[in-house]
């Protein structure tokens, strides 16, 4: 019985009961969410650097929602979930004005 239960498909009722909505997310889903997040941040950075100095700064993009209690990135990649650099507790990230100053320096 143990062998049968261990080899049930990842989208089985048993997997959903044990792992919740995280069972619906495959490694591919996590990678695609990370790609979308990184692309959104890259577009935000491009728009921030190329905006008119008097224009209102672009709003930082929201991360793709992940399942509760799930991993933020595939294991072994060293990647982390994209977070707002303006949020408190994220001292390692640059603020939008620091990014603009860095990219516009001669």
N, C-alpha and C positions, 0 to 999 in steps of 0.2 A: 504494500500500500504506500509506503514511504517513497519508493522509487516512482510510482505513478504520480504522486502529488508533487514531487520535486521537478518533474519534467512536464508539468502542465504549461501551456502557452502563457506568455507574459500578459496577454489580455484576457485570461480566464477569470471567472467569478472568484475563484480562490485568491488569485493574485490581487484582484481589486479589494477583496475583503482584508487581506493582510497589509497591502501597501497603499491603499486608498487611490486617489487620482494619480499618484506618481506612477502607478502601473501602466497608465496610458501613454506615458512619455518614454520613448526609446532614446537611445544615444543620438540617433539622427535628429530627433525633435529638439534635444538639448543643444546640439551643434547648430541647427538652423536658428534657434532662438538667439544664440550667442552671435551668429553672423548678422542677424537683423539688428541686434543691440549695437554691435560695433559699427555697422554701416550708418545707423542713425546718429551715433556720436561723431563719426567722421563727417557726415553731412552738416551736423551742428557746428563742428569746428570750422569747416569751410565757410559756412554762412556767417559765423561770428567774425572770422578774419576779414572777409570781403564785404562786410556791411559798411554803410556810411557811418562816420564817426558820430553823427548826430542822431542816428537811427536807434530805435529801441532794441536792446539785445534780444536775440532769439531765445526762446524757452528751451531749457535742457530737455532732451527726449526721455520719455518714460521707458523703462525696461519691459520686455515682453514678460507677462505674468507666468511664473513657474508654479508647479504644484507645491502645496504646503509641505514643508519638511524635506523637499527634494534637494538634490545637489545643485549648486549654482553653476557648475561647469563639469564636463567629463573628467574623470579621474586621470591624473598624470599630465594634464595639459598645462597646469600652472596658471590657467586663466581664472578670472573671477567675474562675478556678475557686475555689470556696468552700474555704477551708482552716481548720484548727483554730486559733483565736486563741491557744490555750495552747501551740502548738508553737513551738519555738525558731526563730529566723530570720524571724519574722513580727512585727516590732516595731511595725508600723503598726496592728495590730489591738488592740482592747481585750480585757481578760480578762473572764471572766464576772462577777467581783465588781465590776469597773469599770462594766460595763453595768448591773448591778443598782443600784449607787450613783447612776449618772447618771439612770436612769429613776425612781428613788424620791425624788430630790431635789425639794423643794417648788417 
